[in-house]
């Protein structure tokens, strides 16, 4: 289905009418103060799903991002056109990549603010990312004048790829690639959002907005502003993103995967001399008994010496592109299921508890919030959110923190996520004036658990000028539980005067249904 056309939205509307006649739609109530787009703008999540848009949080970034490879590998003609537009812009930059390019033009053409209004990325508890500043600009400008000077004229791969920059510059990661791609297709995302807003949102929730740097004018060689009718909340507009452009964890083409695939790269092309030269050079810089770190350094040096290996790797990824679509679909689907579960959990905690209504201190609320979280995970099937089960990976520490952070959105206290006050970032700080309390999460499987329980929170308390904190440990397995009990006894954390420690049992195997209990 073509994304965002009038014809498509009419088709969706007709389909919805047919569904209503055949069977009543599932009951759904919006929450105007909710944390998700569907709640805030009174849109049934099913409508977003039909349109193909990801139901973002409008209070905290969610850890998914645009992967430009999904544009390249798509059969959708609009997506393919967007991929070509990205390459056109990079070719434009390549043709200007001279040593004496005016610094003002480098800033104009190479630096971009993060498109924070799409609420995607890695800023938990907000949407203010770093964007693409001078460091990225210099790296890209230098690369296009040196190792990427053949960009657009590759002979091994079937296309050029933006992600190539991340393969040759260690400091350029998934967030930089995603931010760059998002800025270059921003005009499409704004059109896509405007069409949804006009069709499905109340007039009071939509505002005419002039968006800076929405599209590039090759005639004037400048970025232009354009005006759109967009969803509006909390003093800013919102941008929707098609779910099938998103992934989680890493882009399909990435540096770590290239190093892991090193041994396969020379075999991608029919070039015996290249294979022989690569193998000879690689072996010449290895020690007799190399460590894994030394092997990775040798692989990096070899790829630098033979940059055609980068194209060999990209060719390998192009040939397995269908796996990229399937992998991203599963990862994003898992995240979307988490979103739906958090949506229910946030309502439950607001509706069924008085957590945010009592006139208590920040420490009272922090401790109560953690105990409610524990009860929700252990006794109300909340463990399903952070323990995927069915052989799937457990939620990471960052995902657990993100889930808990979304539940704190209704707090009357100022909730700061990972404030770094000099000695490293604590997970959460609840504060109101001089009243401050800290919450720190840790997975039981962490190799540093005992050291962290012994020292880490003391350091954070000193840095934040407070003596009030709660330490939360998540157990996923029976081994985790045994380990935590052992550490608690060794550190005497079960004594009455010990700092509050809350152990959350997120195991799946010890929670039978009520009928079987």
N, C-alpha and C positions, 0 to 999 in steps of 0.2 A: 504493500500500500504506500503510495506517495505521501510523504509527511507534509502536513500543514496546508493542503490545498482546500479551496472551498468545496470542491466536489467531495473530498474525503469527509469533511465535517458534516456535510448533508447526509452522507451515507451513514455516519455514526448516529446522527439524530434519528434517521429512519429506523435503524437497528434497535435503538433504545425504545422507540414507540412500540415496535413489534414485541420486544421483550416484556414491556409493561402489560400488553394485552394478554400475552400468553401466561405470564406468571408475575406476580407482584415482586418488585425489586426488593432486595434485602433491606431491612430497616437500618437507617443510618442517620445519626444526628451530628451536626457540626458543633465544634467548640470554638467560638470566636477568639478565645484566648489561647487556643491550642498551639502546639509547637510545629505542626505540619501545614503545608500549603492547603491541603484538602479541608482541614479544620478552619484555618484562618479565613479562607475565601468561600466557605460553605459550598464545597464541591464534593460530590460523592467520589471516593477513591476509584470506583469503577469507571467513572467518566474519564479520569486521568489515564487509567489503564487503557481504555479504548483509543484514546488520542495518541497513546504511546509515550506520554510524558512521565518522568520520574517524580514521585511525590516527595519533594524536598522538605527538610526542616527549615523553618524561617527564624530559628533562634541559634542554630549551631550547624556548621558545615558537617556534611556526612562524607565518610571516607571513600568516595567514588570519584572518578574523574574521566574526562574525555580522552579516548585513545585514538589518535589520528589514523592508525592502521585500520580501524573499523570503518572509516570513510573509504579508504582505498579498496578494501576487500568487499564492500557492499555492492549488491546488484541494484540498489536504489540510485537512479540517475542523478538525483539532487545531491546525494552524498558524494558520488564520484566527481561531480562538478566542484563541490567544496574542496575535495582533495586536490584537484587541479588548481584551484584558486590559491591554496596554500603554497603549492610549488611555484606558481607564477610570482608570488611575492618573494619567495626565497631566491628565484632567479633574478628578480629585480635587484635584490640586495647583493647578490653575487656580482652583478655587472657594475655595481658601484663600489665594490670592495677594494678601494685604493688606499695606500698608506696615508695620503693627505686629505682624507674625507673630513669635512668640517665636523667638529664635536657636536655642534647643534643638530646636524642631520643624523648623526649616530644616535643621539638622544631621541629624536623624533621618530626614526625608522625602526630602531632596535629595542627601545625600552617600552614596557607596557605595565600598567597597573593590573593587579589581579581583578578579574571580573567577579567581584565578590557577590554580586546580586544573584548568581546562580546557586549559591549556598552549597557548593561542592568543593571538597578538598580536605585539608588536614588541620584546619583550625578548629579544635573542639571548644565549644562554648562561645563561638562567634563566627565571623566570616571575613576577618581582616588578615589576609595573607600578605606575603612580601611582594609579590609580583615579580616582574623581570626588570631588574635595575642595571646599573653600569657594569657590574661584573658579567652578567649574561650578555650584555651588548658587546663588550670587548671580546668575549669568547667567541660569539657568533661571527662578528666582523673579521676577527683574525682567522677563524676556520674557513670562512668563505674565500678569503684571500690566499689560503695555503692548501690545507688538506682537502677542503671541499670545493676547490676551484673548478672541479669537473661536475659539480652538482647540476643535475638536469641532463647530463650527457653520459650517464652510466651505460655500460654495455653488458654487464653481467646480470643486473636486475631488470625486471620488467618496468620499473618505475623508480623515481626518486622518492625519498622519504624524509620527513622532518626529523624523525627520531635518530637519523644518522649523526646529528650533533651530539646526542647523549652517548653515542658509542665511542667518540673520540675525545670527549671532555669529561673526566671523572666527576666534576662538580655539577654537571648538568643532569638532573634527575627527572623522574616522572612528573613532579609538580611543575618544573620549568617547561617541559614539553607540552603538558596539558594546558598550562596558562597561555603559552604561545598559540597553540591550536585554537583555544577558545577565543582569544582576541581576534584571530584571523577569520573565524566564522561567526563572529558576534552578530553581524547583520542578519544571518540566517536564524540564529537563536532568538533574536528580537522579533523578527517576522513571525516565527513559529509561536512565540508567546503571545504576540498581539492577536493572532487569529484565534487562539484559544480564549483569550480574555474577552474578545468581542462576542464570541459564541456562548460562553458559559458563565461569565461573571456578572455580578450586579454592577450597574453604572457607578454606584458610589465606591466600588472597590477598584475602579480603573481611573488612571490619570494620564493625560498627555505629557510625555516626558521627552526632552531633547537629550539624546545620549551622545556624549563625546566619543570620537574615534570609532564610529560605528562601521565605516567602510573607507577603503583607500582609493583615492583618485589618482590614476596613473598619469593623467594629463597634467595636473598641477604638482604631482608627487607629494601630496599631503593627505593626512587623515581628515575625514569629514564627519560632521555631526548630522544626525537624522532624528526625526521626531516619530515617536510611537505611542500607541495607547496601551499601557502596561499595568499589570497588577500593582497596587500600591499599599504598603503597610509600614508602620513605624518610621515614617519619613523617608522611605526609599522605595524604588521599584523592585520587582522580582522578575527573574528570568527562568523559564522552564527549559529543560533539556530532554531530548528524546532518550529513552532508556537504552535503545540499541546502539548508542554511541559511547556508552559508559563501560568502564571496567573498574576493578579494584585490585589493589596490591602492586601491580606493575603493568606497564605498557607491553604489548606483545613483542615488540622489538626493544630490548634493553641490554645494557652493558653486562650485568651479572650473568645473564643467560648466554651472551656471546662468549664470555670466558669459559662457561661450562661446556659450550659446544665447540670449543677450540679444535679438538682433534678431528672433527667432522668437516671443518671449513675447507681445507685444500681439495677435498674430494668433490666439492660442489661443481667445480669446473673441470673440463678435460684439458688439464695443463700439467704434464708430468714435470716440467722444469720448475713450475711454481711449487709443487708439492715437495720436490727435492730440496729446493732452496729454503723453504719454510722449515722443514724438518732439520736440515743442517744447522740453520741459524738458531733454532729453538734449543737444540741439544748443546750447542756451543756455549750458551749462557746459563745452563743449568749446573748446579753443583752435583757432586757424585750421589748424595742422598738428600735430595731437595725436600723441604717441607712444603705443605700446601700453599703457604704464603709465598714462598720462593717460586713455586710453579705458576701462581697467578701473576706474579711480577714478570716472569719470563714470557708468559702468554701476552701480557700487555705490551712488553717491549717488542715482541715479534709482530704483533698487529700494527704497532707504530711503524716498524721497519717495512712491513708489507701491507699498506693500507687497502690493497685490493681484497684482503681477507674480510674487511668490513662489508663489502658488497657480496662476498660469498655468504656471509652470515645472513644478510638481508634476503638474499635469494632463497636460502633455506627456510626463512620465516614466511616468505611469500608462498612457497610451495605447500606450506602447512597452514594456510590462512583460515581454512574452515575450522580448524581447532581453536583459533583465536575467537571466532564468533561464539562457539559452543562454550568455551571457558569463561568468556566475559559474561555470557548470558547466565551461567550458573552462579558466578560470583555476585553479579548485580541482583539476581533473583534472591539470593540468600540475604543480601543487604536490605532489599525491599521487604522481605518477610520480617526481618528484624524491625524495620520501620513500623509495620503494621502492629507488631507485638508491643513495641514501645508506646504506640498510640493508645492501645488499650490499657497498658500499665499506667501511663500518665493520668488517664481519666480515673482509673481505679483509685490511685493514691490521692488524687484531689477530691473525688466524690465520697470515698469510703473511709477517709481518715481526716483528722483535724491537724495534720502535720503543720500546715502553713497558717494556722489560725491562732495558735496559742501565743501569749505574750511572754515568750521565754528567751533565754540567751542563745547566742550562736552555737555554743557547745551543746545545749539542750537539743536544738534543732538538728545539729550534725549527728548526734548520737541517735536521736529518734529516727532520722531519715535513713541511717544505716540499718537500724533494726527493722524498719518497715521494708527496706530493700531485702534484707535477709529473710523475713517472713514471706515476702512475695516470691522469692526464688525457691525457698524450701517447701512452702505449704500451698502455694497457689499456682503451681506449674510455671512460675517465672524462670525456673532453671532452663526451660526450653530456649529462652532467648540467648543465654550465654553458654549453653552446652548443646551444640547442634545434634549430637548423637548420630546414629546411623553411619558410624565410621567417618564422619566429617570432622574437620579440625575444631577444637574448642575455640571459643572466642578469645582473642588476644587481650592483654591487659588494657590496651588503648580502647578496644571495643567495649569492654566492661565499663571503663571510665565514661565513655561517650553515652552509654545507656543510662548510667546513674546521673550524669550531668543533665540529660534531658528531663529527668524526673524532678530535678531541683529548680526548674524554670519558674515555678510559681512562688518561690521563696521570697519573703520580704527582705531578706538579707542580700547584700551584694555577694554574688557567687562568682569567684574568679577561678578559671581553669588554668592550672599549671603556672601560677605566679612565681617568677624567679627573682628572689630577693637576695641573690649573691652566692648562695650555696647549693644551687640546683633547684629545679622546679618541683614543688609539692603538687599533688594531683588537684586538690580543691582547697580553697580558703573561703570560709563564710565570715563576713565582717559587717559591722555597722559602727563606724567610729573606732573607738579603742577596743571594742568587743570583737575578738578574732578567734576563730577556731579552724583547725586543719583536718583534712581527711586524706589519708594515703591508702591506695589500693596496691595489692601485690598478689600475684598468682603463687599458690603453694609450691608449684613445681620449680619456681625460680631458684637457681643455684645460690643466689645472694640473700635468700629469705632471712636466715638467722642473723647475718650481719646487718641487714636493713632493720629488722625488728630491734636489734640491740642499739644501733647508733643513728639511723637515718632521720627518724622523726625528731630526735633531740636537736640535730643540726637545723632542721626546718623550723622548729619552734624558736630557736635563737635568732634565725634570720628574719622571722616574721614577728618577733617580739610578742610571743604568746606562750603559755604553758598548757594550752588546751588543744588536744588532738585525739583523733580516733584512727586506729590502724585496722584495715579490712583485708582479710586473706580469703581468696577464692580457692576452694578445693573441687577438682574435677574427678578425682579417682580415690579409691580406698587408700592407695599408697600416699596420696597427697594428705589425706586426713591423718594417717599414722605419723607422717613426717611433721605436720604442724603440732600435733599433740606432744611429740618428742621435744620440739623446739620450745614450746610453751613451758614445759617442765624444766628444761635446762636453763632457761632465762628467768624462771620464776615469774612468768607473766600471769599466773593464775592466783597470785596473791592479792588481797583486798586493796593494797595501795598501788598496784601496778597500773600503767596506762591502759585505757580501754582498748581491748582487742576483740574484734568481732570476726568470727570464722563463719563464712557462708558456704554451706554444703550444696554445691551445684551438681552433684552426681546424679546421673539419670537412672542408674540401676537400683537405687534404694527408695524409689518413690512410686510404689504401685498405685493403681487407681483405687478409689474408695471401695469399689465393689470387690476388689481382690485383697484389700488390706485386712 
